[in-house]
Amino acid sequence: QVQLVESGGGLVQAGGSLRLSCAASGRTFSSYLMGWFRQAPGKEREFVAAIRWSGPYTHYADSMKGRFTISRDNAKNTVYLQMNSLKAEDTAVYYCAADVDSSRLPSSPLSYDYWGQGTQVTVSS
């Protein structure tokens, strides 16, 4: 069992920055894949970025790379998403997810076994 809790969302002006946190508890292993997704009203859930608990692996959606950065703090069991140069189009609920197998496509929501409740990010313009 893995529990995921997102935090750090809120209201920010266009061009600003936010850092989202995903605190994981329960069984966490180096083989787990951690991902960030987002979902805007009326749109499908969209892959943002993924990372493992160890090693150099990171993966980004092409549209996110350059503005968003995923990172981890193993001592705190926490994964972060640094979001810079935010735009109104980034407004969405952002979700943290964990894949215990890591053998499936990392950009697919169906690959993940555990999900947090989400944190709202609203970018004003």
Order of alpha helices (4+ residues) and beta strands (2+ residues): beta-beta-beta-beta-beta-beta-beta-beta-beta-beta-beta
